[in-house]
Amino acid sequence: MDEAEKLASFIEALGGNVDPMFAREVLQANGWHVQAALQVAMGDFEGGGGGLGEGGGAAGGGESPAVRAPMRTGYNDCLMAPVDEAALEVERQQQELLRQAELTRRAAEEERIRKAGLERQVDEHRKQAEKEAWERRQKGQEEQKIAAH
């Protein structure tokens, strides 16, 4: 089996979703021995088979293997889902409509307060005018009584 076949076999044995550069590096580090490379990639350092769960590591009761550098896997961790521009635009439009509705509500509330203030001023002015008119009538009646005597 040549190197290309060994690489393809190794990638297939790992599930097919492996970075080819990573697979090549692991195979090269293990002298292109597919079985040894698989044991390294799967974590079976003692050669007993079965990975960490069956005596290959601390979880299986055996001694833990020497600490090694992290392996390159080609995996990129992403904490965000892909951005859906259409959904974002709909959300922006909804937010804008809510903002406009809030501005309209505030403007209506301010107008109501302004009208209430004007009504209060008109009411106070009317009361003052009625009081002055009543005082003028009283004064006129008193003058008529004095003139009649």
C-alpha positions as CSV (number, residue, x, y, z in Angstrom):
1,M,0.0,0.0,0.0
2,D,1.5,3.4,-1.0
3,E,1.3,6.6,1.1
4,A,-1.8,7.9,-0.7
5,E,-3.7,4.7,0.0
6,K,-2.5,4.7,3.6
7,L,-3.7,8.3,4.0
8,A,-7.1,7.5,2.5
9,S,-7.4,4.4,4.7
10,F,-6.4,6.4,7.8
11,I,-8.9,9.2,7.1
12,E,-11.7,6.7,6.4
13,A,-10.9,4.9,9.7
14,L,-11.3,8.2,11.6
15,G,-14.7,8.8,10.1
16,G,-13.8,10.7,7.0
17,N,-14.1,14.2,8.6
18,V,-10.4,14.7,9.3
19,D,-8.1,17.4,8.1
20,P,-5.8,15.7,5.5
21,M,-2.8,17.7,6.7
22,F,-3.4,16.4,10.2
23,A,-3.8,12.9,9.0
24,R,-0.5,13.1,7.0
25,E,1.4,14.5,10.0
26,V,0.1,11.7,12.3
27,L,1.0,9.0,9.7
28,Q,4.5,10.5,9.1
29,A,5.1,10.7,12.8
30,N,4.3,7.0,13.1
31,G,6.4,5.9,10.1
32,W,3.3,5.5,7.9
33,H,2.0,2.6,10.0
34,V,-1.7,3.1,9.9
35,Q,-2.5,1.0,13.0
36,A,0.0,2.9,15.1
37,A,-1.3,6.2,13.8
38,L,-4.9,5.2,14.6
39,Q,-3.9,4.3,18.2
40,V,-2.3,7.7,18.6
41,A,-5.2,9.5,17.0
42,M,-7.8,7.6,19.1
43,G,-5.8,7.9,22.4
44,D,-4.7,4.2,22.8
45,F,-1.1,4.9,24.0
46,E,-0.5,1.5,25.8
47,G,-1.4,-0.6,22.8
48,G,-4.1,-2.5,24.8
49,G,-6.8,-1.5,22.4
50,G,-10.1,0.2,23.1
51,G,-9.0,3.7,23.8
52,L,-9.1,5.5,27.2
53,G,-12.2,3.7,28.5
54,E,-10.6,0.2,28.6
55,G,-7.3,0.8,30.5
56,G,-5.7,3.1,28.1
57,G,-5.8,6.1,30.4
58,A,-6.7,7.4,33.8
59,A,-10.4,6.6,33.3
60,G,-9.6,2.9,32.8
61,G,-7.5,2.5,35.9
62,G,-4.1,2.4,34.2
63,E,-1.5,5.0,34.6
64,S,-2.2,8.1,32.5
65,P,0.1,8.6,29.4
66,A,2.7,11.3,29.2
67,V,1.3,14.7,28.4
68,R,1.6,15.5,24.8
69,A,1.0,18.6,22.7
70,P,-2.5,19.2,21.4
71,M,-3.2,17.5,18.0
72,R,-4.1,19.5,15.0
73,T,-7.6,18.3,14.0
74,G,-8.7,21.0,11.6
75,Y,-11.7,21.6,13.8
76,N,-12.8,25.2,14.1
77,D,-15.0,25.9,17.1
78,C,-17.7,28.5,16.5
79,L,-20.0,29.9,19.2
80,M,-22.4,31.6,16.7
81,A,-24.9,30.1,14.3
82,P,-24.5,31.3,10.7
83,V,-25.9,34.8,10.2
84,D,-29.2,34.9,8.4
85,E,-29.2,38.4,6.8
86,A,-32.9,38.2,5.8
87,A,-33.9,37.4,9.4
88,L,-31.7,40.2,10.7
89,E,-33.3,42.7,8.3
90,V,-36.8,41.6,9.4
91,E,-35.7,42.0,13.1
92,R,-34.3,45.5,12.3
93,Q,-37.5,46.5,10.7
94,Q,-39.5,45.3,13.6
95,Q,-37.3,47.2,16.0
96,E,-37.7,50.3,13.9
97,L,-41.5,49.9,14.0
98,L,-41.4,49.5,17.7
99,R,-39.2,52.6,18.0
100,Q,-41.6,54.6,15.8
101,A,-44.6,53.4,17.9
102,E,-42.8,54.5,21.1
103,L,-42.0,57.9,19.6
104,T,-45.6,58.3,18.5
105,R,-46.9,57.2,22.0
106,R,-44.6,59.7,23.7
107,A,-45.6,62.5,21.4
108,A,-49.3,61.8,22.0
109,E,-48.6,61.8,25.8
110,E,-46.8,65.1,25.6
111,E,-49.6,66.6,23.6
112,R,-52.2,65.3,26.1
113,I,-50.1,66.9,28.9
114,R,-49.8,70.2,27.0
115,K,-53.6,70.3,26.3
116,A,-54.3,69.5,30.0
117,G,-52.1,72.5,30.9
118,L,-53.8,74.7,28.5
119,E,-57.2,73.7,29.7
120,R,-56.1,74.4,33.3
121,Q,-54.9,77.9,32.2
122,V,-58.2,78.6,30.4
123,D,-60.2,77.4,33.4
124,E,-58.1,79.6,35.8
125,H,-58.5,82.6,33.4
126,R,-62.3,82.0,33.2
127,K,-62.6,81.8,37.0
128,Q,-60.6,85.0,37.4
129,A,-62.8,86.7,34.8
130,E,-66.0,85.5,36.5
131,K,-64.7,86.7,39.9
132,E,-63.9,90.1,38.4
133,A,-67.3,90.3,36.8
134,W,-69.0,89.4,40.1
135,E,-67.0,92.0,41.9
136,R,-68.0,94.6,39.3
137,R,-71.7,93.7,39.7
138,Q,-71.4,93.9,43.4
139,K,-69.8,97.2,43.2
140,G,-72.4,98.5,40.7
141,Q,-75.2,97.3,43.0
142,E,-73.7,99.0,46.0
143,E,-73.3,102.2,44.0
144,Q,-76.9,102.0,42.9
145,K,-78.0,101.5,46.5
146,I,-76.0,104.5,47.6
147,A,-77.3,106.7,44.7
148,A,-80.9,105.6,45.5
149,H,-80.6,106.8,49.1
